[in-house]
């Protein structure tokens, strides 16, 4: 249900200052869609009997008579004819996540509510089957050397970011396409889908970046937003780099929480009998990897890669045992012991070795760099700024500070200037917000800031460590029944809770 690969960075992005919304011309709202079987790649949709089509939209909404692109959409019609509410769209996050099958994937969580809506999935512009942007192929990355240093690792990240920006900026006609990759244009595309389907309004569920996209839609098209649910959102006044930086502190707090759990499982994992000892074991691996990458099953893992693996697993509390197994393997490998990686680490290593990994950041970069002002997306354009922030962060965030403050995206070198600023947030459109209190990807304080801006919203808080709250059972995680009920009750009946809801236990 949510994008969750080793290389995925799932932070939403909503920034400030924008001109008024530009709607598509009437011609795009009255197009006749040709529905047919979904592509062979969409097995879930085909098995569910869904139908697919392409919606034509302007590349540039300021030039509706100019070049057009196509947005791939899917539809599973409402089963209830008398109780049909309308259409329900969704976005799975990322940014850069494809969503053609995402709304269908929500059906187990929606339960009876699914019968009331046409479930509409779509791939955002330039992703998946929606006029996709591709970049020049990446060269095979050199294997890490036997020795390194924090500065050498940083220089590698700068070279990688510069190379990705160059590969994308110089490929095909990307110079024409890239300036139009923005959340505001995705919101406009959503409204074009609504119009092409002949609906007066649309309902929506979005998680992570998809939550922020939902907030953008409610600002640009407030009269066309029906029942909107946003799950795991961010502070609308922060730049994207600030959002990454703010994750450092809650990541360290989550590591403390996990270390306490691992200490209670010392007989199983032998990482330490106290949280402090467990933390020291993690820090010892990183200290070693910053001098000599840790070799596991023939793969050398430098410290930035280890930090990425730790961050991926620490997001969900259900991953505590998997994280403990990975750390145990890394501790042994750092000590020079032969290690046969356990299931969790073996799976992560497979991702690291996959040929698709080099291009896995492209989708996210399109919108991380395409939203906001200049430099692209509000990211600093001086590499040394990142290095100074990394050095500063180590005092209080020794494990995750270098990750949260580093050059995660290639935006400092992006070769396309955004055409418009982001979207100011602040109106009374009814919105149901859902957030985990101990979310270390998009901190809870950011959701509170957005909640204050969306004066018509209600906030449902789940007291868990997680990123994404609604429908957790779909991913095999422990559900939050209180939150699931609140979302389904709202989508079913249209009435927001009388006040904010605190789901405990």
C-alpha positions as CSV (number, residue, x, y, z in Angstrom):
1,X,0.0,0.0,0.0
2,X,2.9,2.4,0.7
3,X,6.1,2.8,-1.2
4,X,8.7,1.0,0.9
5,X,12.0,0.2,-0.8
6,X,15.5,0.8,0.6
7,X,16.0,3.7,-1.8
8,X,12.6,5.4,-1.2
9,X,12.6,8.6,0.7
10,X,9.1,9.2,1.9
11,X,8.8,12.8,2.9
12,X,5.9,15.0,1.8
13,X,6.5,18.5,0.4
14,X,4.3,21.5,0.6
15,X,6.0,24.9,0.4
16,X,4.8,28.5,0.2
17,X,3.8,31.3,-2.1
18,X,1.9,30.6,-5.3
19,X,-0.2,32.3,-7.9
20,X,-3.9,31.3,-8.1
21,X,-4.9,27.9,-9.5
22,X,-5.1,27.5,-13.2
23,X,-7.8,25.1,-14.4
24,X,-7.7,23.1,-17.6
25,X,-9.6,24.5,-20.5
26,X,-13.2,23.2,-21.1
27,X,-11.9,20.9,-23.9
28,X,-10.0,18.8,-21.4
29,X,-12.9,18.6,-19.0
30,X,-15.3,17.2,-21.7
31,X,-13.1,14.6,-23.3
32,X,-14.5,11.1,-24.1
33,X,-12.4,8.4,-22.4
34,X,-11.7,5.1,-24.1
35,X,-11.9,2.4,-21.4
36,X,-10.4,-1.0,-21.8
37,X,-8.3,-3.7,-20.1
38,X,-5.4,-2.5,-18.0
39,X,-1.9,-3.2,-19.1
40,X,-0.3,-6.6,-18.5
41,X,1.9,-5.1,-15.9
42,X,-1.2,-4.3,-13.8
43,X,-2.0,-7.8,-12.6
44,X,-4.0,-6.8,-9.6
45,X,-6.2,-4.5,-11.6
46,X,-6.8,-7.1,-14.3
47,X,-7.7,-9.7,-11.7
48,X,-10.2,-7.3,-10.1
49,X,-11.9,-6.6,-13.4
50,X,-10.8,-3.0,-13.4
51,X,-10.7,-0.9,-16.6
52,X,-8.1,1.6,-17.6
53,X,-7.9,4.7,-19.8
54,X,-5.8,7.8,-20.5
55,X,-6.8,11.3,-19.7
56,X,-5.3,14.0,-21.8
57,X,-4.0,17.1,-20.0
58,X,-1.9,20.1,-20.9
59,X,1.9,19.9,-20.2
60,X,1.6,23.5,-19.2
61,X,-1.7,24.7,-17.8
62,X,-0.8,28.2,-18.8
63,X,-0.7,27.1,-22.4
64,X,-3.7,24.8,-22.8
65,X,-3.4,24.9,-26.6
66,X,0.2,23.7,-26.5
67,X,1.7,20.2,-25.9
68,X,-0.3,17.6,-24.1
69,X,0.6,14.6,-22.0
70,X,-1.5,11.6,-20.9
71,X,-2.4,10.5,-17.4
72,X,-3.1,6.8,-16.9
73,X,-6.2,6.1,-14.8
74,X,-7.9,3.0,-13.5
75,X,-11.5,2.4,-12.4
76,X,-13.3,-0.2,-10.3
77,X,-16.9,0.8,-10.4
78,X,-19.0,1.1,-7.3
79,X,-20.9,-2.0,-6.5
80,X,-23.7,-0.1,-4.8
81,X,-25.9,1.7,-7.4
82,X,-28.3,3.3,-4.9
83,X,-25.7,4.2,-2.3
84,X,-23.0,5.4,-4.7
85,X,-21.2,8.5,-3.4
86,X,-18.9,9.4,-6.3
87,X,-15.2,8.8,-7.1
88,X,-12.4,8.1,-4.6
89,X,-8.8,8.9,-5.8
90,X,-5.6,8.2,-3.8
91,X,-1.9,8.7,-3.8
92,X,0.6,6.3,-2.1
93,X,3.3,8.8,-1.4
94,X,7.0,8.9,-2.2
95,X,7.1,11.4,-3.8
96,X,7.5,9.4,-7.0
97,X,5.2,6.5,-6.1
98,X,3.0,5.2,-8.9
99,X,-0.7,4.8,-8.0
100,X,-2.6,3.2,-10.7
101,X,-3.5,0.2,-8.5
102,X,-3.3,2.0,-5.1
103,X,-7.0,2.8,-4.6
104,X,-7.9,-0.8,-5.4
105,X,-5.3,-1.9,-2.8
106,X,-7.2,0.1,-0.2
107,X,-10.3,-2.0,-0.7
108,X,-9.7,-4.4,2.3
109,X,-9.3,-1.4,4.6
110,X,-12.3,0.4,3.2
111,X,-14.5,-2.6,3.8
112,X,-18.1,-1.7,2.9
113,X,-17.2,1.8,2.0
114,X,-15.5,0.6,-1.1
115,X,-18.9,-0.4,-2.5
116,X,-20.0,3.3,-2.5
117,X,-17.2,4.7,-4.7
118,X,-15.8,4.3,-8.0
119,X,-12.2,3.5,-7.0
120,X,-10.0,5.6,-9.2
121,X,-6.2,5.0,-9.4
122,X,-3.8,7.1,-11.3
123,X,-0.1,7.4,-12.0
124,X,1.0,11.0,-11.4
125,X,2.4,12.8,-14.5
126,X,5.8,11.6,-15.7
127,X,5.6,8.4,-13.6
128,X,4.6,4.8,-14.5
129,X,2.2,4.8,-17.5
130,X,1.6,8.6,-17.4
131,X,3.9,10.0,-20.1
132,X,6.9,8.8,-18.1
133,X,10.1,10.8,-17.8
134,X,13.3,8.7,-18.2
135,X,16.9,9.7,-17.8
136,X,20.1,8.6,-19.3
137,X,21.2,5.1,-18.0
138,X,23.4,5.2,-14.9
139,X,26.9,3.9,-15.1
140,X,27.5,0.9,-12.8
141,X,28.6,2.4,-9.5
142,X,32.2,1.6,-8.4
143,X,32.4,-0.8,-5.4
144,X,33.3,1.0,-2.2
145,X,37.0,0.9,-1.4
146,X,38.5,-0.8,1.6
147,X,39.0,2.5,3.4
148,X,37.1,5.7,3.5
149,X,36.3,8.7,5.7
150,X,33.2,10.8,6.4
151,X,34.4,13.5,4.0
152,X,35.1,10.9,1.3
153,X,31.6,9.5,1.8
154,X,30.1,13.0,1.5
155,X,32.0,13.7,-1.7
156,X,30.6,10.5,-3.1
157,X,27.1,11.6,-2.4
158,X,27.8,15.0,-4.1
159,X,29.1,13.2,-7.2
160,X,26.1,10.9,-7.3
161,X,23.7,13.8,-7.0
162,X,25.4,15.8,-9.7
163,X,25.4,12.7,-12.0
164,X,21.7,12.1,-11.5
165,X,20.8,15.7,-12.2
166,X,23.0,15.6,-15.4
167,X,21.5,12.3,-16.6
168,X,18.0,13.6,-16.2
169,X,18.6,17.1,-17.5
170,X,20.3,16.1,-20.7
171,X,18.1,13.2,-21.8
172,X,15.7,13.5,-24.7
173,X,13.3,16.4,-24.3
174,X,13.5,16.5,-20.5
175,X,14.4,20.1,-20.5
176,X,10.9,20.9,-21.8
177,X,9.2,18.4,-19.5
178,X,11.0,18.8,-16.1
179,X,9.8,22.3,-15.3
180,X,6.2,21.0,-15.3
181,X,6.8,18.3,-12.7
182,X,5.2,19.8,-9.6
183,X,2.6,19.0,-7.0
184,X,0.4,21.8,-8.2
185,X,0.3,20.3,-11.7
186,X,-0.5,16.9,-10.2
187,X,-3.4,18.5,-8.4
188,X,-4.6,20.1,-11.6
189,X,-4.3,16.7,-13.3
190,X,-6.5,15.2,-10.5
191,X,-9.1,17.9,-11.2
192,X,-8.9,17.1,-14.9
193,X,-9.6,13.4,-14.1
194,X,-12.6,14.5,-12.0
195,X,-13.9,16.6,-14.9
196,X,-13.3,13.9,-17.5
197,X,-15.3,11.5,-15.4
198,X,-18.2,13.9,-15.3
199,X,-18.1,14.3,-11.5
200,X,-18.8,17.6,-9.6
201,X,-16.4,16.7,-6.8
202,X,-13.8,14.1,-5.8
203,X,-13.0,12.3,-2.6
204,X,-9.4,11.4,-1.8
205,X,-7.0,9.5,0.5
206,X,-3.3,10.3,0.4
207,X,-0.4,9.1,2.6
208,X,2.9,10.8,3.2
209,X,3.7,12.9,0.1
210,X,0.1,12.0,-0.9
211,X,-1.2,13.7,2.2
212,X,0.5,16.9,1.3
213,X,-0.8,16.6,-2.3
214,X,-4.3,16.3,-0.8
215,X,-3.7,19.5,1.1
216,X,-2.6,21.2,-2.1
217,X,-5.8,20.1,-3.9
218,X,-8.0,21.5,-1.1
219,X,-6.4,24.9,-1.5
220,X,-6.4,25.0,-5.3
221,X,-9.9,23.5,-5.8
222,X,-11.7,24.0,-2.5
223,X,-15.2,23.8,-4.0
224,X,-14.4,20.4,-5.7
225,X,-13.1,18.6,-2.7
226,X,-15.6,16.2,-1.2
227,X,-14.4,13.9,1.5
228,X,-10.6,14.3,1.9
229,X,-8.4,12.2,4.2
230,X,-4.7,12.9,4.6
231,X,-2.4,10.5,6.5
232,X,1.1,11.4,7.7
233,X,1.6,15.0,6.6
234,X,4.1,17.8,7.0
235,X,4.6,21.4,8.1
236,X,3.5,23.6,5.2
237,X,5.8,26.4,6.2
238,X,9.0,24.3,6.0
239,X,11.3,23.9,3.0
240,X,11.9,20.3,1.9
241,X,15.4,20.4,3.2
242,X,14.1,21.6,6.6
243,X,11.7,18.7,6.6
244,X,14.5,16.2,6.1
245,X,16.5,17.9,8.9
246,X,13.6,17.8,11.3
247,X,13.4,14.1,11.0
248,X,16.8,13.7,12.6
249,X,15.7,14.2,16.2
250,X,12.6,11.8,16.1
251,X,14.8,9.2,14.3
252,X,17.2,9.3,17.3
253,X,14.3,9.1,19.7
254,X,13.0,6.1,17.8
255,X,16.4,4.5,18.0
256,X,16.3,5.0,21.8
257,X,12.9,3.3,21.9
258,X,14.1,0.4,19.8
259,X,17.3,0.1,21.8
260,X,15.2,-0.3,25.0
261,X,13.2,-3.1,23.3
262,X,16.4,-4.8,22.0
263,X,17.9,-4.7,25.5
264,X,14.9,-6.6,26.8
265,X,15.6,-9.2,24.1
266,X,19.3,-9.5,25.0
267,X,19.1,-13.3,25.2
268,X,18.0,-13.4,21.6
269,X,20.2,-10.7,20.0
270,X,23.1,-10.2,22.4
271,X,23.3,-6.5,21.6
272,X,23.4,-5.3,25.3
273,X,21.4,-5.5,28.5
274,X,20.6,-1.7,28.5
275,X,19.5,0.7,25.9
276,X,22.7,2.5,26.2
277,X,24.7,-0.6,25.5
278,X,22.6,-1.4,22.4
279,X,23.1,2.1,21.1
280,X,26.8,1.8,21.6
281,X,26.7,-1.4,19.5
282,X,25.0,0.5,16.7
283,X,27.5,3.4,17.0
284,X,30.4,1.0,17.0
285,X,29.3,-0.4,13.6
286,X,29.0,3.1,12.1
287,X,32.3,4.3,13.6
288,X,34.0,1.3,12.0
289,X,32.2,1.8,8.6
290,X,33.3,5.4,8.5
291,X,36.9,4.1,8.3
292,X,36.5,0.7,6.7
293,X,33.2,-0.3,5.0
294,X,31.6,-3.3,6.6
295,X,31.8,-6.4,4.4
296,X,28.7,-8.7,4.4
297,X,28.3,-11.5,1.9
298,X,30.7,-9.9,-0.5
299,X,29.2,-6.5,-0.3
300,X,31.0,-3.6,1.3
301,X,28.6,-1.3,3.2
302,X,29.9,2.2,3.9
303,X,28.3,4.2,6.8
304,X,25.8,6.2,4.6
305,X,24.3,2.9,3.3
306,X,24.1,1.5,6.8
307,X,22.3,4.6,8.0
308,X,19.8,4.2,5.1
309,X,19.1,0.6,6.1
310,X,18.6,1.5,9.7
311,X,16.3,4.4,8.8
312,X,14.2,2.2,6.5
313,X,13.6,-0.3,9.3
314,X,13.2,2.1,12.3
315,X,10.0,3.6,10.7
316,X,7.6,0.9,11.8
317,X,7.6,-0.6,15.2
318,X,6.7,-4.0,13.7
319,X,10.3,-4.0,12.3
320,X,11.9,-4.1,15.7
321,X,12.9,-7.8,15.4
322,X,14.1,-7.4,11.8
323,X,16.2,-4.4,12.8
324,X,17.8,-6.3,15.7
325,X,18.7,-9.1,13.4
326,X,20.3,-6.7,10.9
327,X,22.3,-4.9,13.7
328,X,23.4,-8.3,15.0
329,X,24.7,-9.3,11.6
330,X,26.4,-5.9,11.1
331,X,28.1,-6.1,14.6
332,X,29.5,-9.5,13.7
333,X,30.6,-8.4,10.3
334,X,32.3,-5.3,11.6
335,X,34.2,-7.5,14.0
336,X,35.6,-9.5,11.1
337,X,33.4,-12.6,11.7
338,X,32.0,-14.5,8.7
339,X,28.3,-13.7,8.5
340,X,25.5,-15.4,6.6
341,X,23.0,-12.5,6.6
342,X,19.6,-13.2,8.1
343,X,16.4,-12.8,6.1
344,X,16.0,-9.0,6.7
345,X,19.6,-8.1,5.8
346,X,19.6,-10.5,2.9
347,X,16.5,-8.8,1.5
348,X,18.1,-5.4,1.8
349,X,21.3,-6.5,0.2
350,X,19.3,-7.8,-2.8
351,X,17.7,-4.3,-3.2
352,X,21.2,-2.7,-3.0
353,X,22.4,-5.0,-5.8
354,X,19.4,-4.6,-8.0
355,X,20.1,-2.9,-11.4
356,X,17.1,-0.6,-10.9
357,X,18.5,1.0,-7.7
358,X,20.5,3.7,-9.6
359,X,17.2,5.0,-11.1
360,X,15.0,4.5,-8.1
361,X,15.5,8.2,-7.0
362,X,14.4,9.7,-10.3
363,X,10.6,9.7,-9.5
364,X,11.2,11.4,-6.2
365,X,13.6,13.9,-7.6
366,X,11.1,15.1,-10.2
367,X,8.9,16.5,-7.4
368,X,11.4,17.1,-4.7
369,X,13.3,19.3,-7.2
370,X,10.3,20.5,-9.1
371,X,8.2,22.0,-6.2
372,X,8.9,25.4,-4.7
373,X,11.2,28.2,-5.5
374,X,14.8,28.3,-6.6
375,X,17.2,26.7,-5.9
376,X,15.1,23.8,-6.9
377,X,12.6,22.8,-4.3
378,X,14.2,25.1,-1.7
379,X,17.3,22.9,-1.4
380,X,20.6,24.7,-0.7
381,X,22.7,25.0,-3.8
382,X,26.1,25.1,-2.0
383,X,27.4,21.5,-1.2
384,X,29.5,22.9,1.7
385,X,26.2,23.9,3.4
386,X,25.3,20.2,3.7
387,X,28.7,19.3,5.0
388,X,28.5,21.9,7.7
389,X,25.1,20.7,8.8
390,X,26.3,17.1,8.9
391,X,29.2,18.1,11.1
392,X,27.0,20.2,13.4
393,X,24.4,17.4,13.7
394,X,26.7,14.7,15.0
395,X,26.8,16.1,18.5
396,X,23.2,15.4,19.2
397,X,22.3,13.0,16.3
398,X,25.3,10.7,15.9
399,X,23.4,8.0,14.1
400,X,20.9,9.8,11.8
401,X,22.2,13.4,11.7
402,X,24.5,12.7,8.7
403,X,21.6,11.2,6.9
404,X,19.0,13.8,7.7
405,X,21.3,16.7,6.9
406,X,23.1,15.3,3.8
407,X,22.6,15.7,0.1
408,X,19.7,13.2,-0.1
409,X,18.3,14.7,-3.4
410,X,20.0,16.0,-6.5
411,X,18.2,19.3,-6.4
412,X,21.3,21.4,-5.8
413,X,22.3,20.5,-9.4
414,X,18.9,20.2,-11.0
415,X,18.8,21.5,-14.5
416,X,15.3,22.7,-14.6
417,X,13.9,25.8,-12.9
418,X,10.4,25.4,-11.4
419,X,7.8,27.5,-13.1
420,X,5.9,28.5,-10.0
421,X,6.2,28.5,-6.2
422,X,4.3,26.1,-3.9
423,X,0.9,26.4,-2.4
424,X,-0.1,28.6,0.6
425,X,-2.1,26.6,3.0
426,X,-5.0,28.0,5.0
427,X,-8.7,27.5,4.6
428,X,-11.7,25.9,6.2
429,X,-12.3,23.0,3.8
430,X,-13.3,19.9,5.8
431,X,-10.4,17.5,6.0
432,X,-9.8,14.4,8.2
433,X,-6.1,14.2,9.2
434,X,-4.5,11.0,10.5
435,X,-1.0,10.9,12.1
436,X,1.2,8.7,14.2
437,X,2.5,10.5,17.3
438,X,5.9,8.9,17.0
439,X,6.3,9.1,13.2
440,X,10.1,9.6,12.6
441,X,9.7,10.3,8.9
442,X,7.3,13.3,9.1
443,X,7.3,14.4,12.7
444,X,4.1,14.9,14.6
445,X,4.8,18.6,15.2
446,X,4.5,19.2,11.4
447,X,1.0,17.6,11.3
448,X,0.0,19.9,14.2
449,X,1.2,22.9,12.2
450,X,-0.8,21.8,9.2
451,X,-3.8,21.1,11.4
452,X,-3.8,24.7,12.6
453,X,-3.7,26.0,9.0
454,X,-6.6,23.7,7.9
455,X,-9.1,25.2,10.2
456,X,-11.9,22.9,9.1
457,X,-9.8,19.8,9.8
458,X,-10.0,17.2,12.6
459,X,-6.9,15.3,13.6
460,X,-6.9,11.6,14.5
461,X,-3.7,10.7,16.5
462,X,-2.4,7.1,16.8
463,X,0.0,6.6,19.7
464,X,2.4,4.4,17.7
465,X,5.8,4.5,15.9
466,X,4.8,4.3,12.3
467,X,4.7,6.1,9.0
468,X,1.1,5.7,7.7
469,X,-1.7,4.9,10.0
470,X,-4.8,4.0,8.0
471,X,-5.2,0.5,6.7
472,X,-2.0,-0.8,8.3
473,X,-3.2,-4.4,8.2
474,X,-3.1,-4.3,4.4
475,X,0.7,-4.2,4.8
476,X,0.7,-6.9,7.4
477,X,1.2,-4.4,10.3
478,X,-0.9,-4.1,13.4
479,X,-4.0,-2.1,12.7
480,X,-5.2,0.9,14.6
481,X,-9.0,0.1,14.7
482,X,-9.9,3.5,16.2
483,X,-8.2,5.3,13.2
484,X,-9.6,2.9,10.6
485,X,-13.1,3.5,12.0
486,X,-12.7,7.3,11.9
487,X,-11.6,7.2,8.3
488,X,-14.3,4.8,7.1
489,X,-17.1,6.6,9.1
490,X,-16.1,9.9,7.4
491,X,-15.9,8.4,3.9
492,X,-19.2,6.6,4.5
493,X,-21.2,9.3,6.1
494,X,-19.4,12.5,5.4
495,X,-19.4,13.8,9.0
496,X,-16.1,14.7,10.6
497,X,-15.6,13.8,14.3
498,X,-16.9,16.5,16.7
499,X,-13.3,17.1,17.9
500,X,-9.9,15.7,17.5
501,X,-9.5,12.0,18.3
502,X,-6.7,10.4,20.3
503,X,-6.3,6.7,19.6
504,X,-4.4,5.0,22.4
505,X,-3.5,1.4,23.1
